[in-house]
């Protein structure tokens, strides 16, 4: 009698594992299909989400000495490249502004002229409003 119960229990366990496995496979398939649909509909959002998840995971996990040693040349090269790009952009911008005759002094003078003009316009408006009020009285 105990053999029959053990066999019955083993069969039930096997059946339960098979059902759980089947449900897991179905859930995975459904998730994969939904992820594929989302990727097709908005690939940039999927890319951004992937980058965000990767950044969070990278921030949580501590770096090892080996990672530091191996990645240092890559990060140093990336920093140098970024600095060079910023320098090149500044130089190109300055050169173009110089070609157009837009210098710091001319810019400062232009801003000053605009502010002076705005101040004069505001004063003229205030004077006109005051004059209009006086004439009504």
C-alpha positions as CSV (number, residue, x, y, z in Angstrom):
1,X,0.0,0.0,0.0
2,X,2.8,2.5,0.8
3,X,4.3,1.7,-2.6
4,X,1.1,2.8,-4.3
5,X,1.0,6.0,-2.3
6,X,4.7,6.8,-3.1
7,X,4.1,6.2,-6.8
8,X,1.0,8.3,-6.7
9,X,2.9,11.1,-4.9
10,X,5.8,10.9,-7.4
11,X,3.3,11.1,-10.3
12,X,1.6,14.1,-8.7
13,X,5.0,15.8,-8.2
14,X,6.0,15.1,-11.8
15,X,2.7,16.3,-13.0
16,X,3.0,19.5,-10.9
17,X,6.5,20.1,-12.2
18,X,5.4,19.6,-15.7
19,X,2.5,22.0,-15.3
20,X,4.8,24.6,-13.7
21,X,7.3,24.2,-16.5
22,X,4.6,24.6,-19.1
23,X,3.3,27.8,-17.4
24,X,6.9,29.1,-17.3
25,X,7.4,28.5,-21.0
26,X,4.1,30.1,-21.8
27,X,4.9,33.1,-19.7
28,X,8.3,33.5,-21.3
29,X,6.8,33.2,-24.7
30,X,4.2,35.8,-23.9
31,X,6.8,38.2,-22.4
32,X,9.1,37.7,-25.5
33,X,6.2,38.5,-27.8
34,X,5.2,41.6,-25.8
35,X,8.8,42.8,-25.8
36,X,9.1,42.2,-29.5
37,X,5.9,44.2,-30.1
38,X,7.2,47.0,-27.9
39,X,10.5,47.0,-29.7
40,X,8.8,47.1,-33.1
41,X,6.5,50.0,-32.0
42,X,9.1,52.2,-30.3
43,X,12.7,51.0,-30.7
44,X,14.2,54.2,-29.3
45,X,12.1,53.8,-26.1
46,X,13.3,50.1,-25.8
47,X,16.9,51.2,-26.3
48,X,16.5,53.9,-23.7
49,X,14.9,51.4,-21.2
50,X,17.7,49.0,-21.9
51,X,20.4,51.6,-21.3
52,X,18.7,52.8,-18.1
53,X,18.5,49.2,-16.8
54,X,22.1,48.6,-17.7
55,X,23.2,51.9,-15.9
56,X,21.3,50.9,-12.8
57,X,22.8,47.5,-12.7
58,X,26.3,48.9,-13.4
59,X,25.8,51.4,-10.6
60,X,24.7,48.8,-8.1
61,X,27.4,46.3,-8.8
62,X,30.8,47.1,-7.3
63,X,33.8,47.3,-9.7
64,X,36.5,44.8,-9.3
65,X,40.3,45.5,-9.5
66,X,40.4,43.6,-12.7
67,X,37.6,45.7,-14.2
68,X,39.4,48.9,-13.2
69,X,42.7,47.7,-14.6
70,X,41.2,46.6,-17.9
71,X,38.8,49.5,-18.4
72,X,41.2,52.3,-17.4
73,X,42.8,52.6,-20.8
74,X,39.3,52.7,-22.5
75,X,37.9,55.3,-20.1
76,X,41.1,57.4,-20.4
77,X,40.9,57.3,-24.1
78,X,37.1,58.2,-24.0
79,X,37.8,61.1,-21.7
80,X,40.7,62.4,-24.0
81,X,38.4,62.0,-27.0
82,X,35.6,64.0,-25.3
83,X,38.0,66.7,-24.2
84,X,39.4,67.0,-27.8
85,X,35.9,67.2,-29.2
86,X,34.9,70.0,-26.8
87,X,38.1,71.8,-27.6
88,X,37.5,71.5,-31.3
89,X,33.9,72.7,-31.0
90,X,35.0,75.7,-29.0
91,X,37.7,76.6,-31.5
92,X,35.4,76.2,-34.5
93,X,32.7,78.3,-32.8
94,X,35.2,81.1,-31.9
95,X,36.6,81.0,-35.5
96,X,33.2,81.3,-37.0
97,X,32.2,84.1,-34.7
98,X,35.5,85.9,-35.5
99,X,34.7,85.5,-39.2
100,X,31.3,87.1,-38.7
101,X,32.9,89.9,-36.7
102,X,31.2,88.9,-33.5
103,X,33.7,89.5,-30.7
104,X,33.2,89.5,-27.0
105,X,33.5,93.3,-27.0
106,X,31.0,93.7,-29.8
107,X,28.6,91.4,-28.1
108,X,28.9,93.3,-24.8
109,X,28.4,96.6,-26.7
110,X,25.3,95.1,-28.5
111,X,23.8,93.9,-25.2
112,X,24.5,97.3,-23.6
113,X,22.8,99.1,-26.6
114,X,19.8,96.8,-26.4
115,X,19.4,97.5,-22.6
116,X,19.9,101.2,-23.1
117,X,17.3,101.2,-25.9
118,X,14.8,99.2,-23.7
119,X,15.4,101.6,-20.8
120,X,14.8,104.6,-23.1
121,X,11.6,103.0,-24.6
122,X,10.3,102.2,-21.1
123,X,11.0,105.8,-20.0
124,X,9.3,107.2,-23.1
125,X,6.3,105.0,-22.5
126,X,6.1,106.0,-18.9
127,X,6.4,109.7,-19.8
128,X,3.6,109.3,-22.5
129,X,1.3,107.6,-20.0
130,X,1.9,110.3,-17.4
131,X,1.3,113.0,-20.0
132,X,-1.9,111.4,-21.1
133,X,-3.1,111.2,-17.5
134,X,-2.2,114.9,-16.9
135,X,-4.0,116.0,-20.1
136,X,-7.2,114.3,-19.0
137,X,-7.3,116.1,-15.7
